[in-house]
């Protein structure tokens, strides 16, 4: 993917400084809105589990999927 930070941030619907804070680990991606997380996953063509490290969140997502809601 050949995209500047500002282009990425714009596609994700976030401020470039917020993007930089996620990238540098200053701000946790887990605290982002689900819409932002999903946009980032789409841009990166990755799974949520590729960018979310919080095991409780990942377990909740799996539980939600199993419920078929």
Order of alpha helices (4+ residues) and beta strands (2+ residues): alpha-alpha-alpha-alpha-alpha
